[in-house]
Amino acid sequence: MTDLYEKVMIGNEDVNVELTEIALDLIDLDQNNPRIKYRMLIAPTGKTLDDVLMDIPGVPELKKDIHLNGGIRERPFVQATNGRFLAVEGNCRIVCLRSLAREYVADARWKSVRVRLLPEHFSERQKSILLSDLHVSGKIRWQPHEQAGHIYRMHKEQGFTITDIATMEREKNKQKVQRLLDVYEFLNRFLAIDNGKYREHGEGKWSTFQQFFTQSVLRQKFEKDAEFGNEFCRWVGDRRIPDTESVRQLATIAGHDDAWMCWKQGGSIDDCMKIVEAVDPAQKSRLFKTLITASKEIDNLSNKEMQEIAGEPAWRQKLQEHRDAVETLIQRIGSPRQAAE
């Protein structure tokens, strides 16, 4: 039953989309969708595609909303193919409707679905732009690793340049796009390493690998030695590095030779951090962390900034007060022998 048409702007082109209603059992899920491919990759063996999508956080709640509403709020985009229809966008909504159809066999509401039917000539590149508009920069955003998977496919498989993607994704410059690609490739390495040993533990690991690239010490080790990346993957998989804080601590450990040797010999994060703390008081003291930060700021002052301070009596007074406070602390502490007594 055809209702009408609407124009949708996709990649600077008006596309005529047919608003219609079709039988639910004629719709196939898009297994090339990067979100679905990732979910199938980390899913336990034996799970159906419908089960995997129903396990995505938020999808059970989506099903409840559809049930209470008596139908979906946003029509999915589909495309005719070989007498059937492919769910180009809205796969989770389709899965929710299928689940409701199995639960309420006699309820006609779950037999068909209102859709936006794309023209048959609608290209793969246009599909990517559509998904990007809706789920990367749009109002119904995918999780960061799902966005990255989509951007990775656009770049590696469909020829979009990093500049193209940064232009489309207004909140992402070229550097951010490249970082997403780097993290996504590294996460894929984790999922594939040692014949997929850690594949089923991929859920929630995006932030761990994202944190890795924010740590210059770790990033430099990776750039110099590709095997270091494999080691990191195994440390994550074996839970020696269980969270993002552990990644930050590993970066600190990597900057201290004795602590790094302890780590390489199988020491725990806590054991290695104790070695660091013994020679670097800033690791466990807020006072010393503040003093070190202030010292670095002072070392990096420009001539212009020093001239500004020199011309402001109140600023000079504050510096003198801080200097006096440090000298008083040193006097109160005394020598190591006095402290021991």
C-alpha positions as CSV (number, residue, x, y, z in Angstrom):
1,M,0.0,0.0,0.0
2,T,1.7,3.2,-1.2
3,D,1.1,6.3,0.8
4,L,3.2,9.0,-0.8
5,Y,6.7,10.2,-1.5
6,E,9.1,12.4,0.3
7,K,12.4,14.0,-0.7
8,V,15.4,13.2,1.5
9,M,18.7,15.2,1.1
10,I,21.5,12.7,1.0
11,G,25.0,13.7,0.0
12,N,23.8,17.0,-1.6
13,E,21.3,15.2,-3.7
14,D,17.5,15.1,-3.3
15,V,16.4,11.4,-3.2
16,N,12.7,10.4,-3.7
17,V,11.8,8.0,-1.0
18,E,8.5,6.1,-1.1
19,L,6.5,5.9,2.1
20,T,4.8,2.5,2.1
21,E,3.9,-0.5,4.2
22,I,5.3,-4.0,3.6
23,A,5.1,-7.4,5.2
24,L,7.6,-7.9,8.0
25,D,8.6,-11.4,6.8
26,L,9.8,-9.9,3.5
27,I,12.6,-7.8,5.2
28,D,16.1,-9.1,5.6
29,L,18.7,-7.6,7.9
30,D,21.8,-6.0,6.4
31,Q,24.7,-8.3,7.5
32,N,27.2,-5.8,5.8
33,N,26.1,-3.2,8.3
34,P,29.3,-2.5,10.3
35,R,27.4,-2.4,13.6
36,I,25.9,-5.8,12.9
37,K,29.3,-7.2,11.7
38,Y,31.0,-6.1,14.9
39,R,28.2,-7.6,17.0
40,M,28.3,-10.9,15.2
41,L,32.1,-11.0,15.6
42,I,32.1,-10.8,19.4
43,A,28.9,-12.8,19.9
44,P,29.1,-16.3,21.6
45,T,29.0,-19.1,19.1
46,G,25.6,-20.4,18.2
47,K,23.6,-17.2,18.7
48,T,21.2,-16.1,15.9
49,L,21.5,-12.7,14.4
50,D,18.2,-11.6,16.0
51,D,19.4,-12.8,19.4
52,V,22.7,-10.9,19.0
53,L,20.9,-7.6,18.1
54,M,18.4,-8.1,21.0
55,D,21.4,-8.3,23.3
56,I,22.7,-4.8,22.3
57,P,22.3,-2.4,25.3
58,G,19.1,-0.3,24.8
59,V,17.4,-2.7,22.3
60,P,15.2,-4.5,24.9
61,E,14.1,-1.0,26.0
62,L,13.4,-0.1,22.4
63,K,11.2,-3.2,22.1
64,K,9.2,-2.2,25.1
65,D,8.7,1.3,23.7
66,I,7.5,0.0,20.4
67,H,5.1,-2.3,22.2
68,L,3.7,0.4,24.3
69,N,3.5,2.8,21.4
70,G,1.7,0.2,19.2
71,G,4.4,0.5,16.5
72,I,7.7,2.2,15.6
73,R,8.1,5.9,15.8
74,E,10.7,6.2,13.0
75,R,10.2,4.4,9.7
76,P,13.3,2.3,8.7
77,F,14.9,2.7,5.3
78,V,14.7,-0.3,3.1
79,Q,15.7,-1.2,-0.5
80,A,14.1,-3.7,-2.8
81,T,16.4,-6.6,-3.8
82,N,15.5,-9.8,-5.6
83,G,11.8,-9.7,-4.6
84,R,12.6,-9.0,-1.0
85,F,13.7,-5.9,1.0
86,L,17.0,-5.1,2.7
87,A,16.9,-3.1,5.9
88,V,19.5,-0.4,5.0
89,E,18.8,1.4,8.2
90,G,16.7,0.4,11.3
91,N,17.8,-3.2,11.7
92,C,17.2,-3.1,15.5
93,R,13.7,-1.8,15.0
94,I,13.0,-4.7,12.6
95,V,14.4,-7.2,15.1
96,C,12.1,-5.8,17.8
97,L,9.1,-6.1,15.5
98,R,10.1,-9.7,14.7
99,S,10.3,-10.5,18.4
100,L,6.9,-8.9,19.1
101,A,5.4,-10.9,16.1
102,R,6.6,-14.1,17.6
103,E,5.2,-13.2,21.0
104,Y,1.8,-12.0,19.7
105,V,1.1,-14.2,16.8
106,A,-2.5,-13.1,16.4
107,D,-1.8,-9.3,16.6
108,A,-1.9,-7.8,13.1
109,R,0.1,-4.8,14.3
110,W,3.3,-6.9,14.1
111,K,2.7,-8.4,10.7
112,S,3.8,-5.4,8.6
113,V,5.8,-2.3,9.0
114,R,5.7,1.2,7.5
115,V,9.0,2.0,5.8
116,R,10.9,4.5,3.7
117,L,11.6,2.6,0.4
118,L,14.8,3.8,-1.3
119,P,15.1,3.7,-5.1
120,E,16.7,0.6,-6.5
121,H,19.6,2.6,-8.0
122,F,20.5,3.9,-4.5
123,S,24.3,3.2,-4.2
124,E,26.5,1.8,-1.5
125,R,28.2,5.2,-1.1
126,Q,24.8,6.9,-0.6
127,K,23.8,4.3,2.0
128,S,27.0,5.1,3.9
129,I,26.2,8.8,3.8
130,L,22.7,8.1,5.0
131,L,23.8,6.0,7.9
132,S,26.5,8.6,8.8
133,D,23.9,11.4,8.7
134,L,21.6,9.5,11.0
135,H,23.9,7.7,13.4
136,V,27.3,9.4,13.4
137,S,26.4,13.0,13.4
138,G,22.6,12.7,13.7
139,K,20.2,12.5,16.6
140,I,20.2,8.7,17.0
141,R,23.9,8.2,17.5
142,W,25.6,4.8,17.6
143,Q,28.2,4.0,20.3
144,P,31.7,5.3,19.5
145,H,33.1,1.9,18.4
146,E,30.1,1.5,16.1
147,Q,30.6,4.9,14.6
148,A,34.3,4.1,14.1
149,G,33.3,0.8,12.3
150,H,31.1,2.7,9.9
151,I,33.8,5.4,9.2
152,Y,36.4,2.6,8.7
153,R,34.2,0.9,6.1
154,M,33.7,4.3,4.3
155,H,37.4,4.9,4.2
156,K,38.8,1.4,3.5
157,E,36.1,-0.1,1.3
158,Q,34.3,2.7,-0.3
159,G,37.0,5.2,-1.1
160,F,36.0,8.1,1.1
161,T,39.1,10.2,2.0
162,I,39.7,11.3,5.6
163,T,39.0,14.8,4.4
164,D,35.7,13.7,2.9
165,I,34.6,12.1,6.2
166,A,35.8,15.1,8.3
167,T,33.7,17.4,6.1
168,M,30.6,15.2,6.5
169,E,31.1,14.8,10.2
170,R,31.1,18.3,11.4
171,E,32.2,17.5,14.9
172,K,35.2,15.5,13.7
173,N,38.3,17.1,12.2
174,K,40.9,15.0,10.2
175,Q,42.9,14.3,13.3
176,K,39.9,12.9,15.1
177,V,38.9,10.8,12.1
178,Q,42.4,9.3,11.8
179,R,42.4,8.5,15.6
180,L,39.1,6.7,15.2
181,L,40.5,4.6,12.4
182,D,43.7,3.8,14.4
183,V,41.7,2.7,17.5
184,Y,39.3,0.7,15.4
185,E,42.2,-1.2,13.7
186,F,43.8,-1.8,17.0
187,L,40.6,-3.2,18.5
188,N,40.2,-5.5,15.5
189,R,43.7,-6.7,16.1
190,F,42.6,-7.6,19.7
191,L,39.6,-9.5,18.4
192,A,41.6,-11.5,15.9
193,I,44.8,-12.2,17.8
194,D,45.7,-15.8,18.7
195,N,43.0,-17.2,16.5
196,G,40.3,-15.0,18.2
197,K,41.1,-16.1,21.7
198,Y,39.7,-13.0,23.2
199,R,36.9,-12.4,20.6
200,E,34.0,-12.9,23.0
201,H,35.6,-10.4,25.4
202,G,35.4,-7.5,23.0
203,E,32.4,-5.9,24.6
204,G,33.4,-2.7,26.4
205,K,37.0,-2.7,25.3
206,W,36.8,0.4,23.0
207,S,37.6,2.8,25.8
208,T,40.7,0.8,26.8
209,F,42.2,1.0,23.2
210,Q,41.1,4.6,22.9
211,Q,43.0,5.4,26.1
212,F,46.1,3.7,24.7
213,F,46.4,6.3,21.9
214,T,46.1,9.2,24.4
215,Q,49.3,8.0,26.1
216,S,52.3,9.2,24.1
217,V,54.8,6.8,25.8
218,L,52.7,3.8,24.7
219,R,51.9,5.2,21.3
220,Q,55.7,5.7,20.6
221,K,56.5,2.1,21.7
222,F,53.8,0.9,19.3
223,E,55.2,3.0,16.4
224,K,58.7,1.6,17.0
225,D,57.7,-2.0,17.6
226,A,54.6,-3.6,16.1
227,E,54.9,-6.6,18.4
228,F,54.3,-4.3,21.3
229,G,50.8,-3.9,20.0
230,N,50.3,-7.7,20.2
231,E,51.6,-7.7,23.7
232,F,49.2,-5.0,24.8
233,C,46.3,-7.0,23.3
234,R,47.2,-10.0,25.3
235,W,47.6,-8.0,28.5
236,V,44.1,-6.7,27.9
237,G,42.7,-10.1,27.1
238,D,44.4,-11.7,30.1
239,R,43.0,-8.9,32.3
240,R,46.4,-7.6,33.4
241,I,45.0,-4.3,32.1
242,P,41.3,-4.4,33.1
243,D,40.3,-0.8,32.6
244,T,41.3,2.7,31.3
245,E,43.0,3.7,34.6
246,S,45.3,0.7,34.2
247,V,46.3,2.0,30.7
248,R,47.2,5.3,32.3
249,Q,49.2,3.6,35.0
250,L,50.9,1.4,32.4
251,A,52.1,4.5,30.6
252,T,53.6,5.8,33.9
253,I,55.3,2.4,34.5
254,A,56.7,2.5,30.9
255,G,58.5,5.7,31.8
256,H,60.5,4.0,34.6
257,D,63.1,1.3,33.7
258,D,62.9,-0.7,36.9
259,A,59.1,-0.6,37.0
260,W,58.9,-1.6,33.3
261,M,61.2,-4.5,33.9
262,C,58.9,-5.6,36.8
263,W,55.9,-5.4,34.4
264,K,57.6,-7.3,31.6
265,Q,58.5,-10.1,34.1
266,G,54.8,-10.5,35.0
267,G,54.4,-8.1,37.9
268,S,51.0,-6.6,38.6
269,I,50.0,-3.0,38.0
270,D,50.0,-2.4,41.8
271,D,53.5,-3.9,42.3
272,C,55.0,-1.9,39.4
273,M,53.4,1.3,40.6
274,K,55.0,0.9,44.0
275,I,58.4,0.9,42.3
276,V,57.4,4.1,40.5
277,E,56.1,5.8,43.7
278,A,59.3,5.0,45.5
279,V,61.2,7.4,43.2
280,D,58.4,9.7,42.1
281,P,56.4,11.2,45.0
282,A,54.0,12.9,42.6
283,Q,52.4,9.5,41.9
284,K,50.9,9.3,45.4
285,S,51.1,12.9,46.7
286,R,48.7,15.6,45.5
287,L,51.1,18.2,46.9
288,F,54.1,17.0,44.9
289,K,52.0,16.6,41.8
290,T,50.9,20.2,42.1
291,L,54.5,21.4,42.7
292,I,55.8,19.5,39.6
293,T,53.0,20.9,37.5
294,A,53.8,24.4,38.7
295,S,57.5,23.9,38.0
296,K,56.9,22.8,34.5
297,E,54.7,25.8,33.9
298,I,57.4,28.1,35.3
299,D,60.0,26.5,33.1
300,N,57.9,27.1,30.0
301,L,57.1,30.7,30.7
302,S,57.8,33.0,27.7
303,N,59.7,36.2,28.0
304,K,56.4,38.1,27.5
305,E,54.7,36.3,30.3
306,M,57.7,37.0,32.7
307,Q,57.5,40.7,31.8
308,E,53.8,40.7,32.6
309,I,54.5,39.2,36.0
310,A,57.3,41.7,36.6
311,G,54.9,44.5,36.0
312,E,52.2,43.3,38.3
313,P,53.0,43.8,42.1
314,A,50.2,41.5,43.2
315,W,51.5,38.6,41.0
316,R,55.0,39.1,42.4
317,Q,53.6,39.1,45.9
318,K,51.9,35.7,45.2
319,L,55.1,34.2,43.9
320,Q,57.0,35.3,47.0
321,E,54.2,33.9,49.3
322,H,54.5,30.5,47.5
323,R,58.3,30.6,47.7
324,D,58.1,31.3,51.5
325,A,55.6,28.5,51.9
326,V,58.0,26.0,50.2
327,E,61.0,27.2,52.3
328,T,59.0,26.9,55.5
329,L,58.0,23.4,54.6
330,I,61.7,22.5,54.0
331,Q,62.7,24.0,57.3
332,R,60.0,22.1,59.2
333,I,60.9,18.8,57.5
334,G,64.6,19.3,58.3
335,S,67.3,16.9,57.2
336,P,66.6,13.1,56.6
337,R,68.4,12.4,60.0
338,Q,66.1,15.0,61.8
339,A,63.0,13.4,60.2
340,A,64.0,10.0,61.4
341,E,64.5,11.2,64.9
